[in-house]
Amino acid sequence: MSYVPQIKIPATYMRGGTSKGVFFNLTDLPKAAQATGAARDALLLRVIGSPDPYGKQTDGMGGATSSTSKTVILAKSTQADHDVDYLFGQVAIDKAFVDWSGNCGNLSAAVGSFAISSGLVDADRIPENGIATVRIWQANIKKTIIAQVPITNGEVQETGDFELDGVTFPAAEVAVEFINPSADGESMFPTGNLVDDLEVPGVGTFQATMISAGIPTIFVNAEDIGYTGTELQDDINNDDKALSMFETIRAYGAVKMGLINNIEEAANRQHTPKVAFVSKPKAYTTSSNKNISADDIDLHVRALSMGKLHHAMMGTAAVAIGAAAAVPGTLVNLAAGGGARSSVTFGHPSGTLRVGAKANQAEGEWAVSKAIMSRSARVLMEGWVRIPGDSF
């Protein structure tokens, strides 16, 4: 019996922020996968190693967590005043499913450097030394992202002394700006309220702030669902009952936000919305045994991604945190002490993160014009990824 041999596809494995993913230039993909559809999804699933009933992604590039089961496709931008089009695919671990409904804020930090190194940014926009401003069109959510990429001797500078909690080694700092992160033509608060009473059968009725900025996110108070806000991954991820509760909250919140029509649809929209819980600042010990005092942070935030508590914080969720914190009266703002805020530093399982946002109100509607944070990015490996030729 004969079998179809493997094919090889040019690819780069990159870390961006606290995530890792496989990056592709659109034109390097096989012709069938250059367009949206089943062939592309099947190819990316095989690259990452999904679906894997063992939950390990051993036969692929994925790392068996939501932070490491990611793919990126880049192309020369078709949009005016942009350098590169960025498409993000969140690959499910145990299902044959690629979620294209949102962005990855962490990997956004790696897009600029990949685009420069791949020749997708015009040479006259790259200084010999200094900072290259890369204008990114985020194709999933139709938004602009600006990455400030350090350049040394005409090449991307990846090494440096910038430390990011959740990442072991220092690297060069990349400032990332998310422009007008809320949905165009839609309220940043889909329900029309800064705080809603969210009724979740089997869980209870409690307050929630539901926001669409960076990524649709449901924020609840930690104490309302039986937590302190200082929890680490094992406190949540080893508790099947807790994970089921959070998924139920996510599903009912998604319906209330108008993202889905009924809770059954939530299973096919795993990447969005996110669900997170907040609390006032208090001292805690991080997953790396670093002691954080209450004075080091403005609030605690813990967020779930793809059904598990994230080891740090998703970049897009950080945008949502910054946006919500900038609006007086949201649960995030109140946990941080209330009042007008242009930035917050929050505690997460791996440490702390500062995010800034500029919010304004016009005719009763709140909007955020920009959110900004610093991340880092680095090429881990480049060359070709191989998959069986009949897998897509």
C-alpha positions in Angstrom: 0.0 0.0 0.0 1.4 3.4 -1.0 1.1 6.6 1.0 1.3 10.3 0.0 4.6 11.7 1.1 5.0 14.7 3.3 5.3 18.2 1.8 7.3 21.1 3.4 5.9 24.6 3.8 8.1 27.7 4.7 7.2 28.7 8.3 8.6 30.5 11.3 7.9 29.5 14.9 7.7 32.7 17.0 7.1 33.8 20.5 5.0 37.0 20.8 4.3 38.2 24.4 3.3 35.2 26.4 2.2 33.1 23.4 3.8 31.1 20.7 2.6 30.3 17.2 3.5 29.2 13.7 3.8 32.1 11.2 3.2 31.8 7.5 3.6 34.2 4.6 0.3 33.8 2.7 2.0 33.2 -0.7 4.1 30.3 0.8 1.0 28.3 1.6 -0.2 25.6 -0.9 -2.6 27.2 -3.4 -5.6 25.4 -1.9 -4.8 26.9 1.5 -4.3 30.5 0.3 -8.0 31.1 0.5 -10.4 30.9 3.5 -12.0 27.6 3.8 -11.8 23.9 4.7 -8.4 23.3 3.1 -6.8 26.0 5.0 -8.3 24.9 8.3 -7.3 21.3 7.7 -3.7 22.3 6.9 -3.4 24.4 10.1 -4.9 21.7 12.2 -2.3 19.2 10.9 0.5 21.6 11.4 -0.4 22.2 15.0 -1.3 18.5 15.7 -5.1 18.7 16.2 -7.5 17.3 17.0 -5.7 15.3 19.6 -7.8 13.2 22.0 -4.8 12.8 24.2 -4.6 16.6 24.6 -0.9 16.8 24.0 -0.4 17.8 20.3 2.6 15.5 20.2 2.4 15.0 16.5 2.5 18.7 15.7 3.9 22.1 16.5 1.3 22.9 19.2 2.1 23.0 22.9 -1.2 21.7 24.2 -2.3 25.0 25.8 -4.4 27.9 24.4 -1.2 30.0 24.4 0.7 27.7 22.2 -2.0 26.4 19.8 -1.9 29.3 17.5 -1.3 30.2 13.8 -0.7 33.4 11.9 -0.9 34.2 8.2 0.6 37.4 6.9 0.4 39.2 3.5 1.3 42.5 2.0 -1.5 44.7 3.0 -4.4 45.5 0.7 -5.5 48.3 3.0 -4.5 51.9 2.4 -1.9 53.2 4.9 -1.1 49.8 6.2 2.0 47.6 5.7 0.7 44.1 6.4 -2.5 42.1 6.7 -2.6 39.9 9.8 -4.9 36.9 10.1 -5.0 34.9 13.3 -6.2 31.3 13.8 -6.8 29.8 17.2 -6.5 26.1 16.8 -8.6 23.9 19.2 -6.6 21.1 20.9 -9.1 18.3 21.0 -11.5 19.3 18.2 -11.1 19.7 14.5 -11.8 23.5 14.7 -10.0 26.7 13.9 -11.5 29.8 15.5 -11.1 32.9 13.4 -13.5 35.1 15.5 -10.8 37.2 17.3 -7.3 38.4 17.5 -4.3 37.4 19.6 -2.8 40.4 21.2 0.3 38.7 22.3 1.2 37.4 18.9 0.5 40.9 17.5 3.8 41.9 19.0 5.6 39.4 16.7 3.8 40.4 13.5 5.8 43.5 12.9 9.2 41.8 13.2 8.1 38.9 11.0 6.7 41.3 8.4 10.0 43.2 8.3 12.2 40.1 8.1 9.9 38.6 5.4 10.1 41.7 3.2 6.4 42.6 3.6 7.3 46.1 4.8 8.7 48.5 2.2 12.5 49.0 2.7 12.1 52.8 2.8 10.0 52.5 6.0 12.7 50.7 7.9 15.5 52.9 9.5 19.1 51.7 9.6 18.9 52.2 13.4 16.0 53.2 15.6 12.3 52.2 15.6 10.3 51.0 12.7 6.6 51.8 12.9 4.7 48.8 11.3 1.1 49.5 10.5 -0.9 46.2 10.8 -4.4 45.5 9.5 -5.9 42.9 11.8 -8.1 41.0 9.3 -10.1 39.0 11.9 -11.6 42.0 13.6 -10.9 44.7 10.9 -8.8 46.9 13.2 -5.5 48.7 13.1 -2.5 47.8 15.3 0.7 49.8 15.4 3.9 47.9 16.4 7.1 49.8 17.3 9.8 47.4 16.3 13.5 48.2 17.3 16.0 48.1 14.4 19.8 47.7 14.7 22.0 47.9 11.6 18.9 47.5 9.3 17.7 44.3 11.0 15.1 43.5 13.7 16.6 43.8 17.2 15.2 40.9 19.2 17.6 40.7 22.2 17.3 43.2 25.0 16.7 43.8 28.7 12.9 44.2 28.7 11.3 41.7 31.1 7.7 40.5 30.7 6.1 38.5 33.5 5.1 35.1 32.2 8.2 35.0 29.9 11.4 33.5 31.4 14.1 35.5 29.5 14.4 39.2 28.7 14.2 40.5 25.1 13.8 43.8 23.2 10.7 45.8 24.0 8.0 46.2 21.4 5.3 48.8 22.1 2.0 47.8 20.6 -0.9 50.2 20.1 -4.5 48.9 19.4 -6.3 51.7 17.6 -10.1 52.1 18.2 -10.3 48.6 19.7 -14.1 48.6 20.1 -16.3 47.3 17.3 -17.0 49.9 14.6 -20.6 51.1 14.6 -21.4 49.2 17.8 -21.5 50.1 21.5 -18.3 49.2 23.4 -20.8 47.9 26.0 -23.1 45.7 23.9 -25.9 45.6 26.5 -25.9 49.3 26.8 -24.9 49.1 30.5 -21.6 49.4 32.3 -22.8 46.7 34.8 -25.5 44.1 34.2 -27.1 41.4 36.4 -26.1 38.2 34.6 -28.4 35.3 35.4 -26.7 31.9 34.9 -28.8 28.8 35.6 -27.1 26.5 38.1 -24.6 29.2 39.1 -26.6 32.3 40.2 -27.2 35.9 39.4 -24.3 38.3 39.8 -23.0 41.5 38.4 -21.0 41.5 35.2 -19.3 44.1 33.0 -19.5 43.0 29.3 -17.3 44.9 27.0 -16.2 44.6 23.4 -12.7 46.2 23.2 -9.7 44.3 22.1 -11.7 41.1 22.4 -15.3 40.6 23.8 -14.9 39.9 27.5 -17.1 39.2 30.4 -15.8 40.5 33.8 -17.3 39.4 37.1 -16.3 40.0 40.7 -14.2 37.2 42.1 -16.0 37.1 45.4 -19.4 36.7 43.7 -18.3 33.3 42.4 -16.4 32.1 45.4 -12.8 33.2 44.7 -10.3 35.7 46.1 -8.8 36.9 42.8 -5.3 35.7 43.7 -5.8 32.2 42.3 -3.1 30.4 40.2 -3.7 28.0 37.3 -3.9 24.8 39.4 -6.6 26.3 41.6 -8.9 26.5 38.6 -7.6 24.1 35.9 -7.6 21.1 38.2 -11.2 21.7 39.2 -13.6 20.3 36.5 -16.6 21.8 38.3 -15.0 25.2 38.2 -14.2 24.9 34.6 -17.7 23.9 33.8 -19.0 26.9 35.7 -16.9 29.3 33.8 -17.9 27.8 30.5 -21.5 28.2 31.5 -21.0 31.8 32.5 -19.2 32.4 29.2 -22.1 30.9 27.2 -24.8 32.9 28.9 -22.7 36.0 28.7 -22.2 35.5 25.0 -25.9 35.3 24.5 -26.5 38.5 26.5 -23.8 40.3 24.5 -25.5 39.3 21.2 -22.5 37.2 20.0 -24.5 34.0 19.7 -28.2 33.3 19.6 -28.3 30.4 22.1 -25.9 28.8 24.5 -25.4 25.7 22.3 -23.5 27.9 19.8 -20.8 28.7 22.3 -19.1 25.3 21.6 -18.3 26.6 18.1 -17.1 30.0 19.3 -14.4 28.9 21.8 -12.0 31.9 21.3 -14.5 34.6 22.1 -15.8 35.9 24.4 -13.3 35.6 27.2 -14.4 35.4 30.8 -12.4 37.0 33.6 -12.8 37.7 37.3 -11.5 40.8 39.2 -10.7 41.8 42.8 -9.2 44.6 44.7 -5.4 44.5 45.2 -3.9 42.2 47.8 -0.5 40.6 48.3 0.1 37.2 46.6 2.8 34.9 45.4 3.1 34.3 41.6 3.5 30.9 39.9 7.2 31.6 39.8 7.2 32.2 43.6 7.7 35.9 43.2 6.0 38.0 46.0 3.8 40.8 44.8 2.6 43.3 47.4 -0.8 45.0 47.3 1.0 48.3 46.6 2.5 46.9 43.4 -0.9 46.7 41.6 -4.2 48.4 41.2 -6.3 45.3 41.0 -6.2 41.5 40.3 -7.5 40.0 37.1 -7.7 36.3 36.2 -8.9 35.3 32.7 -9.7 32.1 31.0 -8.8 31.2 27.4 -10.1 28.2 25.5 -11.6 26.8 28.7 -8.6 27.1 30.9 -7.2 29.7 33.3 -4.4 31.6 31.4 -0.9 31.4 32.9 -0.5 35.2 32.5 -2.8 37.4 30.4 -4.0 37.4 26.8 -3.0 40.6 25.1 -6.4 41.3 23.7 -7.9 40.7 27.2 -5.4 43.2 28.5 -6.8 45.7 26.0 -10.3 45.0 27.4 -9.0 45.4 30.9 -7.4 48.8 30.1 -10.6 49.9 28.3 -12.9 48.9 31.1 -10.6 50.4 33.7 -10.7 53.7 31.9 -14.5 53.9 32.2 -15.7 54.9 35.7 -18.3 52.5 37.1 -17.3 49.2 35.5 -16.4 46.3 37.7 -12.8 46.6 36.5 -12.7 50.3 37.3 -14.3 49.8 40.7 -11.9 47.0 41.6 -9.0 49.4 40.8 -10.5 52.0 43.1 -12.8 53.9 40.8 -12.5 57.3 39.3 -10.8 58.5 36.1 -7.9 56.3 35.0 -5.6 56.4 32.0 -3.7 53.2 32.9 -3.8 50.3 35.4 -1.3 47.8 36.6 -2.9 44.5 37.3 -1.8 41.2 38.9 -2.1 37.9 37.0 -0.9 34.4 37.8 2.6 35.1 36.5 3.1 38.6 37.8 2.0 42.1 36.8 1.2 44.0 33.6 0.6 47.7 32.9 -1.9 48.7 30.2 -3.0 52.2 29.2 -6.2 53.3 27.5 -7.7 56.6 26.4 -11.5 56.7 26.9 -14.0 59.4 26.1 -17.8 59.7 26.3 -19.9 61.3 23.6 -23.7 61.4 23.6 -23.8 58.9 26.4 -21.6 56.4 24.6 -18.2 55.4 25.8 -15.3 54.7 23.3 -11.6 54.0 23.6 -9.4 55.6 20.9 -6.3 53.7 21.8 -4.9 51.1 24.1 -1.2 50.5 24.5 1.1 48.0 26.2 4.7 46.7 25.9 5.5 43.2 24.9 8.5 41.4 23.4 8.9 38.9 20.5 11.5 36.5 19.2 12.0 34.0 16.4 12.4 30.6 17.9 12.9 28.6 14.7 12.6 29.1 11.0 12.7 26.9 8.0 9.9 24.5 6.9 7.1 22.7 8.6 6.2 19.3 7.2 2.8 17.7 7.0 1.4 14.7 5.0 0.5 15.9 1.5 -3.1 14.5 1.7 -4.0 16.1 5.0 -5.7 19.2 3.6 
